[in-house]
Amino acid sequence: MPRPVSQIIGMHQRGRVVPHDISDTIKSMLKANVKTLKSGQFMLMEGDETNAVFCLLDGWLAVSKRLPEGDIQIIDIALPGEILEFGSARASVSAVNVEALNDARVAVIPEASWEKAMQTRPDLKRISRNVRSAAQVRMGERMLRLGQGAAAMRIAYGLLELSVRLEAIGEAQEGKFHIPMNQRMLGDFVGLSSVHVCRTLRQLKRKGILKVEGHMSIEILKTGVLREMAGVDLEALRSEILPCDEGRPSVLASLAWA
Protein backbone atom coordinates (compact mmCIF):
# COMPACT_ATOMS: atom_id res chain seq x y z
CA MET A 1 0.00 0.00 0.00
CA PRO A 2 1.40 3.43 -0.90
CA ARG A 3 2.50 5.61 1.99
CA PRO A 4 -0.44 7.86 3.02
CA VAL A 5 -0.15 11.55 2.29
CA SER A 6 -0.58 12.27 5.98
CA GLN A 7 2.88 10.83 6.59
CA ILE A 8 4.58 13.44 4.43
CA ILE A 9 2.79 16.58 5.64
CA GLY A 10 1.98 18.24 8.95
CA MET A 11 -0.07 21.22 10.07
CA HIS A 12 1.36 24.69 10.59
CA GLN A 13 0.48 26.32 13.89
CA ARG A 14 -1.88 28.72 12.11
CA GLY A 15 -3.72 25.92 10.38
CA ARG A 16 -1.63 25.80 7.22
CA VAL A 17 0.38 22.81 6.11
CA VAL A 18 4.12 22.39 6.38
CA PRO A 19 6.28 19.58 5.05
CA HIS A 20 8.02 16.98 7.13
CA ASP A 21 10.32 15.51 4.52
CA ILE A 22 10.28 17.55 1.32
CA SER A 23 13.69 17.08 -0.21
CA ASP A 24 16.12 19.96 -0.59
CA THR A 25 16.02 19.36 -4.33
CA ILE A 26 12.28 20.03 -4.51
CA LYS A 27 12.56 23.05 -2.22
CA SER A 28 15.23 24.53 -4.44
CA MET A 29 13.22 23.76 -7.56
CA LEU A 30 10.17 25.57 -6.22
CA LYS A 31 12.06 28.61 -4.97
CA ALA A 32 13.95 28.97 -8.23
CA ASN A 33 10.79 29.07 -10.33
CA VAL A 34 8.43 31.38 -8.41
CA LYS A 35 6.30 33.77 -10.46
CA THR A 36 4.43 36.60 -8.72
CA LEU A 37 1.05 37.68 -10.07
CA LYS A 38 -0.97 40.79 -9.29
CA SER A 39 -4.73 40.66 -8.83
CA GLY A 40 -6.35 40.59 -12.26
CA GLN A 41 -3.18 39.53 -14.06
CA PHE A 42 -3.42 36.64 -16.53
CA MET A 43 -0.82 33.93 -16.16
CA LEU A 44 -1.96 32.09 -19.28
CA MET A 45 -4.34 32.72 -22.15
CA GLU A 46 -6.02 30.04 -24.20
CA GLY A 47 -3.67 29.01 -26.99
CA ASP A 48 -0.49 30.08 -25.18
CA GLU A 49 2.39 27.65 -25.27
CA THR A 50 2.98 25.96 -21.94
CA ASN A 51 5.46 23.26 -21.00
CA ALA A 52 5.21 23.45 -17.24
CA VAL A 53 3.57 22.16 -14.08
CA PHE A 54 2.21 24.92 -11.83
CA CYS A 55 2.28 24.76 -8.02
CA LEU A 56 0.09 27.47 -6.50
CA LEU A 57 1.81 28.70 -3.34
CA ASP A 58 -0.40 31.64 -2.39
CA GLY A 59 -3.55 33.29 -3.75
CA TRP A 60 -6.48 32.22 -5.92
CA LEU A 61 -6.52 31.49 -9.66
CA ALA A 62 -9.60 31.44 -11.88
CA VAL A 63 -9.44 28.89 -14.69
CA SER A 64 -11.84 29.91 -17.44
CA LYS A 65 -13.03 29.60 -21.02
CA ARG A 66 -14.27 32.50 -23.14
CA LEU A 67 -16.75 32.57 -26.01
CA PRO A 68 -15.91 34.63 -29.14
CA GLU A 69 -18.53 37.16 -28.03
CA GLY A 70 -16.66 37.62 -24.74
CA ASP A 71 -18.86 35.66 -22.33
CA ILE A 72 -16.81 33.86 -19.66
CA GLN A 73 -17.31 30.64 -17.75
CA ILE A 74 -15.02 29.99 -14.79
CA ILE A 75 -14.60 26.24 -14.88
CA ASP A 76 -12.55 25.98 -11.70
CA ILE A 77 -10.95 27.94 -8.89
CA ALA A 78 -7.43 26.93 -7.84
CA LEU A 79 -6.55 27.43 -4.17
CA PRO A 80 -3.15 27.51 -2.42
CA GLY A 81 -1.14 24.33 -2.64
CA GLU A 82 -2.72 22.83 -5.73
CA ILE A 83 -0.69 21.25 -8.49
CA LEU A 84 -1.98 22.31 -11.89
CA GLU A 85 -1.47 21.43 -15.54
CA PHE A 86 -3.19 23.39 -18.29
CA GLY A 87 -2.19 21.58 -21.47
CA SER A 88 -4.61 20.37 -24.12
CA ALA A 89 -4.56 17.32 -26.37
CA ARG A 90 -1.80 19.19 -28.16
CA ALA A 91 0.07 18.93 -24.85
CA SER A 92 2.09 22.14 -24.99
CA VAL A 93 -0.82 24.51 -25.70
CA SER A 94 -3.00 25.94 -22.92
CA ALA A 95 -6.66 24.97 -23.20
CA VAL A 96 -7.80 27.66 -20.74
CA ASN A 97 -7.31 31.20 -19.47
CA VAL A 98 -5.74 31.49 -16.00
CA GLU A 99 -6.23 34.72 -14.05
CA ALA A 100 -5.12 35.72 -10.55
CA LEU A 101 -8.13 36.72 -8.45
CA ASN A 102 -5.83 38.27 -5.86
CA ASP A 103 -2.08 38.64 -5.48
CA ALA A 104 -0.61 35.18 -6.00
CA ARG A 105 2.65 33.25 -6.12
CA VAL A 106 3.06 30.30 -8.44
CA ALA A 107 6.02 27.98 -8.86
CA VAL A 108 6.23 27.36 -12.62
CA ILE A 109 8.15 24.10 -12.94
CA PRO A 110 9.44 23.06 -16.38
CA GLU A 111 8.09 19.63 -17.28
CA ALA A 112 11.59 18.18 -17.55
CA SER A 113 12.39 19.35 -14.00
CA TRP A 114 9.10 17.91 -12.69
CA GLU A 115 9.77 14.56 -14.33
CA LYS A 116 13.22 14.51 -12.75
CA ALA A 117 11.75 15.37 -9.33
CA MET A 118 9.33 12.46 -9.61
CA GLN A 119 12.28 10.10 -9.97
CA THR A 120 13.45 11.09 -6.48
CA ARG A 121 9.94 11.45 -5.06
CA PRO A 122 7.72 8.83 -6.77
CA ASP A 123 4.83 9.84 -4.48
CA LEU A 124 4.55 13.15 -6.38
CA LYS A 125 2.88 11.29 -9.23
CA ARG A 126 0.25 9.87 -6.90
CA ILE A 127 -0.22 13.22 -5.19
CA SER A 128 -0.71 14.99 -8.52
CA ARG A 129 -3.21 12.35 -9.58
CA ASN A 130 -5.20 12.83 -6.37
CA VAL A 131 -5.38 16.59 -6.97
CA ARG A 132 -6.58 16.10 -10.55
CA SER A 133 -9.18 13.54 -9.47
CA ALA A 134 -10.56 15.88 -6.79
CA ALA A 135 -10.77 18.72 -9.33
CA GLN A 136 -12.61 16.49 -11.81
CA VAL A 137 -15.18 15.48 -9.19
CA ARG A 138 -15.92 19.03 -8.04
CA MET A 139 -16.23 20.26 -11.63
CA GLY A 140 -18.66 17.42 -12.30
CA GLU A 141 -20.76 18.37 -9.26
CA ARG A 142 -20.81 21.99 -10.37
CA MET A 143 -21.63 21.11 -13.98
CA LEU A 144 -24.58 18.99 -12.83
CA ARG A 145 -26.07 22.02 -11.09
CA LEU A 146 -25.24 24.38 -13.94
CA GLY A 147 -27.16 22.11 -16.27
CA GLN A 148 -30.05 21.07 -14.04
CA GLY A 149 -30.23 23.43 -11.04
CA ALA A 150 -31.98 26.73 -10.40
CA ALA A 151 -30.08 29.84 -9.29
CA ALA A 152 -30.35 29.09 -5.55
CA MET A 153 -28.99 25.55 -5.99
CA ARG A 154 -26.04 26.78 -8.04
CA ILE A 155 -25.03 29.45 -5.55
CA ALA A 156 -25.62 27.18 -2.56
CA TYR A 157 -23.35 24.54 -4.05
CA GLY A 158 -20.68 27.03 -5.13
CA LEU A 159 -20.44 28.55 -1.65
CA LEU A 160 -20.40 25.16 0.07
CA GLU A 161 -17.68 23.89 -2.23
CA LEU A 162 -15.50 26.91 -1.52
CA SER A 163 -16.21 26.67 2.21
CA VAL A 164 -15.18 23.00 2.34
CA ARG A 165 -11.99 23.61 0.38
CA LEU A 166 -11.02 26.73 2.31
CA GLU A 167 -11.64 25.01 5.63
CA ALA A 168 -9.23 22.24 4.60
CA ILE A 169 -6.38 24.76 4.15
CA GLY A 170 -7.19 26.82 7.23
CA GLU A 171 -8.80 29.76 5.43
CA ALA A 172 -12.37 29.21 6.65
CA GLN A 173 -13.64 28.65 10.17
CA GLU A 174 -17.16 27.90 11.38
CA GLY A 175 -18.65 28.80 8.01
CA LYS A 176 -16.85 32.16 7.77
CA PHE A 177 -14.62 32.89 4.79
CA HIS A 178 -13.75 35.55 2.25
CA ILE A 179 -13.81 35.13 -1.51
CA PRO A 180 -11.79 37.57 -3.67
CA MET A 181 -14.58 37.73 -6.24
CA ASN A 182 -17.28 40.26 -6.99
CA GLN A 183 -20.83 39.23 -7.89
CA ARG A 184 -20.04 39.14 -11.60
CA MET A 185 -17.14 36.73 -11.01
CA LEU A 186 -19.24 34.58 -8.72
CA GLY A 187 -21.82 34.52 -11.51
CA ASP A 188 -19.15 33.39 -13.98
CA PHE A 189 -18.34 30.56 -11.55
CA VAL A 190 -21.93 29.33 -11.09
CA GLY A 191 -23.30 30.20 -14.55
CA LEU A 192 -25.51 33.15 -13.60
CA SER A 193 -25.70 36.84 -14.44
CA SER A 194 -24.62 39.32 -11.77
CA VAL A 195 -28.30 40.35 -11.49
CA HIS A 196 -29.30 36.78 -10.63
CA VAL A 197 -26.43 36.48 -8.16
CA CYS A 198 -27.42 39.72 -6.42
CA ARG A 199 -31.07 38.71 -6.22
CA THR A 200 -30.31 35.20 -4.94
CA LEU A 201 -27.82 36.37 -2.31
CA ARG A 202 -30.37 38.91 -1.11
CA GLN A 203 -32.97 36.15 -0.73
CA LEU A 204 -30.54 33.95 1.19
CA LYS A 205 -29.65 36.83 3.51
CA ARG A 206 -33.33 37.69 4.07
CA LYS A 207 -34.03 34.08 5.09
CA GLY A 208 -31.14 34.12 7.54
CA ILE A 209 -29.23 31.41 5.69
CA LEU A 210 -26.06 33.42 5.28
CA LYS A 211 -24.45 36.81 5.78
CA VAL A 212 -22.58 38.71 3.10
CA GLU A 213 -20.57 41.70 4.23
CA GLY A 214 -18.12 44.08 2.59
CA HIS A 215 -16.38 42.71 -0.46
CA MET A 216 -17.78 39.17 -0.33
CA SER A 217 -17.02 38.12 3.24
CA ILE A 218 -19.37 35.16 3.70
CA GLU A 219 -20.78 33.56 6.82
CA ILE A 220 -22.95 30.48 6.42
CA LEU A 221 -25.53 30.62 9.23
CA LYS A 222 -27.68 27.60 8.36
CA THR A 223 -25.43 24.96 6.88
CA GLY A 224 -28.16 22.30 6.85
CA VAL A 225 -30.54 24.49 4.86
CA LEU A 226 -27.82 25.48 2.39
CA ARG A 227 -26.82 21.84 2.02
CA GLU A 228 -30.41 20.87 1.20
CA MET A 229 -30.62 23.68 -1.33
CA ALA A 230 -27.40 22.49 -2.96
CA GLY A 231 -28.55 18.86 -2.96
CA VAL A 232 -25.37 17.49 -1.37
CA ASP A 233 -24.28 15.31 1.51
CA LEU A 234 -21.59 17.49 3.06
CA GLU A 235 -19.45 14.66 4.43
CA ALA A 236 -19.57 12.83 1.12
CA LEU A 237 -18.67 16.05 -0.68
CA ARG A 238 -15.64 16.56 1.56
CA SER A 239 -14.40 13.04 0.93
CA GLU A 240 -14.79 13.42 -2.84
CA ILE A 241 -13.49 16.93 -3.60
CA LEU A 242 -10.55 17.16 -1.19
CA PRO A 243 -7.31 15.42 -2.16
CA CYS A 244 -6.76 14.13 1.35
CA ASP A 245 -5.84 11.22 3.57
CA GLU A 246 -7.46 10.53 6.93
CA GLY A 247 -9.11 13.95 6.87
CA ARG A 248 -5.88 15.90 6.36
CA PRO A 249 -5.25 18.08 3.31
CA SER A 250 -2.88 16.36 0.95
CA VAL A 251 -0.22 17.64 -1.24
CA LEU A 252 -0.57 21.17 -1.42
CA ALA A 253 1.57 22.53 1.05
CA SER A 254 4.00 19.83 1.11
CA LEU A 255 4.92 22.09 -1.77
CA ALA A 256 3.57 25.46 -0.67
CA TRP A 257 5.78 25.66 2.41
CA ALA A 258 8.94 24.40 0.80
C-alpha positions as CSV (number, residue, x, y, z in Angstrom):
1,M,0.0,0.0,0.0
2,P,1.4,3.4,-0.9
3,R,2.5,5.6,2.0
4,P,-0.4,7.9,3.0
5,V,-0.2,11.5,2.3
6,S,-0.6,12.3,6.0
7,Q,2.9,10.8,6.6
8,I,4.6,13.4,4.4
9,I,2.8,16.6,5.6
10,G,2.0,18.2,9.0
11,M,-0.1,21.2,10.1
12,H,1.4,24.7,10.6
13,Q,0.5,26.3,13.9
14,R,-1.9,28.7,12.1
15,G,-3.7,25.9,10.4
16,R,-1.6,25.8,7.2
17,V,0.4,22.8,6.1
18,V,4.1,22.4,6.4
19,P,6.3,19.6,5.0
20,H,8.0,17.0,7.1
21,D,10.3,15.5,4.5
22,I,10.3,17.5,1.3
23,S,13.7,17.1,-0.2
24,D,16.1,20.0,-0.6
25,T,16.0,19.4,-4.3
26,I,12.3,20.0,-4.5
27,K,12.6,23.0,-2.2
28,S,15.2,24.5,-4.4
29,M,13.2,23.8,-7.6
30,L,10.2,25.6,-6.2
31,K,12.1,28.6,-5.0
32,A,14.0,29.0,-8.2
33,N,10.8,29.1,-10.3
34,V,8.4,31.4,-8.4
35,K,6.3,33.8,-10.5
36,T,4.4,36.6,-8.7
37,L,1.0,37.7,-10.1
38,K,-1.0,40.8,-9.3
39,S,-4.7,40.7,-8.8
40,G,-6.4,40.6,-12.3
41,Q,-3.2,39.5,-14.1
42,F,-3.4,36.6,-16.5
43,M,-0.8,33.9,-16.2
44,L,-2.0,32.1,-19.3
45,M,-4.3,32.7,-22.2
46,E,-6.0,30.0,-24.2
47,G,-3.7,29.0,-27.0
48,D,-0.5,30.1,-25.2
49,E,2.4,27.7,-25.3
50,T,3.0,26.0,-21.9
51,N,5.5,23.3,-21.0
52,A,5.2,23.4,-17.2
53,V,3.6,22.2,-14.1
54,F,2.2,24.9,-11.8
55,C,2.3,24.8,-8.0
56,L,0.1,27.5,-6.5
57,L,1.8,28.7,-3.3
58,D,-0.4,31.6,-2.4
59,G,-3.6,33.3,-3.7
60,W,-6.5,32.2,-5.9
61,L,-6.5,31.5,-9.7
62,A,-9.6,31.4,-11.9
63,V,-9.4,28.9,-14.7
64,S,-11.8,29.9,-17.4
65,K,-13.0,29.6,-21.0
66,R,-14.3,32.5,-23.1
67,L,-16.7,32.6,-26.0
68,P,-15.9,34.6,-29.1
69,E,-18.5,37.2,-28.0
70,G,-16.7,37.6,-24.7
71,D,-18.9,35.7,-22.3
72,I,-16.8,33.9,-19.7
73,Q,-17.3,30.6,-17.7
74,I,-15.0,30.0,-14.8
75,I,-14.6,26.2,-14.9
76,D,-12.6,26.0,-11.7
77,I,-11.0,27.9,-8.9
78,A,-7.4,26.9,-7.8
79,L,-6.5,27.4,-4.2
80,P,-3.1,27.5,-2.4
81,G,-1.1,24.3,-2.6
82,E,-2.7,22.8,-5.7
83,I,-0.7,21.2,-8.5
84,L,-2.0,22.3,-11.9
85,E,-1.5,21.4,-15.5
86,F,-3.2,23.4,-18.3
87,G,-2.2,21.6,-21.5
88,S,-4.6,20.4,-24.1
89,A,-4.6,17.3,-26.4
90,R,-1.8,19.2,-28.2
91,A,0.1,18.9,-24.9
92,S,2.1,22.1,-25.0
93,V,-0.8,24.5,-25.7
94,S,-3.0,25.9,-22.9
95,A,-6.7,25.0,-23.2
96,V,-7.8,27.7,-20.7
97,N,-7.3,31.2,-19.5
98,V,-5.7,31.5,-16.0
99,E,-6.2,34.7,-14.0
100,A,-5.1,35.7,-10.6
101,L,-8.1,36.7,-8.5
102,N,-5.8,38.3,-5.9
103,D,-2.1,38.6,-5.5
104,A,-0.6,35.2,-6.0
105,R,2.7,33.3,-6.1
106,V,3.1,30.3,-8.4
107,A,6.0,28.0,-8.9
108,V,6.2,27.4,-12.6
109,I,8.2,24.1,-12.9
110,P,9.4,23.1,-16.4
111,E,8.1,19.6,-17.3
112,A,11.6,18.2,-17.5
113,S,12.4,19.3,-14.0
114,W,9.1,17.9,-12.7
115,E,9.8,14.6,-14.3
116,K,13.2,14.5,-12.7
117,A,11.7,15.4,-9.3
118,M,9.3,12.5,-9.6
119,Q,12.3,10.1,-10.0
120,T,13.5,11.1,-6.5
121,R,9.9,11.4,-5.1
122,P,7.7,8.8,-6.8
123,D,4.8,9.8,-4.5
124,L,4.5,13.2,-6.4
125,K,2.9,11.3,-9.2
126,R,0.2,9.9,-6.9
127,I,-0.2,13.2,-5.2
128,S,-0.7,15.0,-8.5
129,R,-3.2,12.3,-9.6
130,N,-5.2,12.8,-6.4
131,V,-5.4,16.6,-7.0
132,R,-6.6,16.1,-10.6
133,S,-9.2,13.5,-9.5
134,A,-10.6,15.9,-6.8
135,A,-10.8,18.7,-9.3
136,Q,-12.6,16.5,-11.8
137,V,-15.2,15.5,-9.2
138,R,-15.9,19.0,-8.0
139,M,-16.2,20.3,-11.6
140,G,-18.7,17.4,-12.3
141,E,-20.8,18.4,-9.3
142,R,-20.8,22.0,-10.4
143,M,-21.6,21.1,-14.0
144,L,-24.6,19.0,-12.8
145,R,-26.1,22.0,-11.1
146,L,-25.2,24.4,-13.9
147,G,-27.2,22.1,-16.3
148,Q,-30.0,21.1,-14.0
149,G,-30.2,23.4,-11.0
150,A,-32.0,26.7,-10.4
151,A,-30.1,29.8,-9.3
152,A,-30.4,29.1,-5.5
153,M,-29.0,25.5,-6.0
154,R,-26.0,26.8,-8.0
155,I,-25.0,29.5,-5.5
156,A,-25.6,27.2,-2.6
157,Y,-23.3,24.5,-4.1
158,G,-20.7,27.0,-5.1
159,L,-20.4,28.6,-1.7
160,L,-20.4,25.2,0.1
161,E,-17.7,23.9,-2.2
162,L,-15.5,26.9,-1.5
163,S,-16.2,26.7,2.2
164,V,-15.2,23.0,2.3
165,R,-12.0,23.6,0.4
166,L,-11.0,26.7,2.3
167,E,-11.6,25.0,5.6
168,A,-9.2,22.2,4.6
169,I,-6.4,24.8,4.2
170,G,-7.2,26.8,7.2
171,E,-8.8,29.8,5.4
172,A,-12.4,29.2,6.7
173,Q,-13.6,28.7,10.2
174,E,-17.2,27.9,11.4
175,G,-18.7,28.8,8.0
176,K,-16.8,32.2,7.8
177,F,-14.6,32.9,4.8
178,H,-13.7,35.5,2.3
179,I,-13.8,35.1,-1.5
180,P,-11.8,37.6,-3.7
181,M,-14.6,37.7,-6.2
182,N,-17.3,40.3,-7.0
183,Q,-20.8,39.2,-7.9
184,R,-20.0,39.1,-11.6
185,M,-17.1,36.7,-11.0
186,L,-19.2,34.6,-8.7
187,G,-21.8,34.5,-11.5
188,D,-19.2,33.4,-14.0
189,F,-18.3,30.6,-11.5
190,V,-21.9,29.3,-11.1
191,G,-23.3,30.2,-14.6
192,L,-25.5,33.2,-13.6
193,S,-25.7,36.8,-14.4
194,S,-24.6,39.3,-11.8
195,V,-28.3,40.4,-11.5
196,H,-29.3,36.8,-10.6
197,V,-26.4,36.5,-8.2
198,C,-27.4,39.7,-6.4
199,R,-31.1,38.7,-6.2
200,T,-30.3,35.2,-4.9
201,L,-27.8,36.4,-2.3
202,R,-30.4,38.9,-1.1
203,Q,-33.0,36.2,-0.7
204,L,-30.5,33.9,1.2
205,K,-29.7,36.8,3.5
206,R,-33.3,37.7,4.1
207,K,-34.0,34.1,5.1
208,G,-31.1,34.1,7.5
209,I,-29.2,31.4,5.7
210,L,-26.1,33.4,5.3
211,K,-24.4,36.8,5.8
212,V,-22.6,38.7,3.1
213,E,-20.6,41.7,4.2
214,G,-18.1,44.1,2.6
215,H,-16.4,42.7,-0.5
216,M,-17.8,39.2,-0.3
217,S,-17.0,38.1,3.2
218,I,-19.4,35.2,3.7
219,E,-20.8,33.6,6.8
220,I,-23.0,30.5,6.4
221,L,-25.5,30.6,9.2
222,K,-27.7,27.6,8.4
223,T,-25.4,25.0,6.9
224,G,-28.2,22.3,6.9
225,V,-30.5,24.5,4.9
226,L,-27.8,25.5,2.4
227,R,-26.8,21.8,2.0
228,E,-30.4,20.9,1.2
229,M,-30.6,23.7,-1.3
230,A,-27.4,22.5,-3.0
231,G,-28.5,18.9,-3.0
232,V,-25.4,17.5,-1.4
233,D,-24.3,15.3,1.5
234,L,-21.6,17.5,3.1
235,E,-19.5,14.7,4.4
236,A,-19.6,12.8,1.1
237,L,-18.7,16.0,-0.7
238,R,-15.6,16.6,1.6
239,S,-14.4,13.0,0.9
240,E,-14.8,13.4,-2.8
241,I,-13.5,16.9,-3.6
242,L,-10.6,17.2,-1.2
243,P,-7.3,15.4,-2.2
244,C,-6.8,14.1,1.3
245,D,-5.8,11.2,3.6
246,E,-7.5,10.5,6.9
247,G,-9.1,13.9,6.9
248,R,-5.9,15.9,6.4
249,P,-5.3,18.1,3.3
250,S,-2.9,16.4,0.9
251,V,-0.2,17.6,-1.2
252,L,-0.6,21.2,-1.4
253,A,1.6,22.5,1.1
254,S,4.0,19.8,1.1
255,L,4.9,22.1,-1.8
256,A,3.6,25.5,-0.7
257,W,5.8,25.7,2.4
258,A,8.9,24.4,0.8
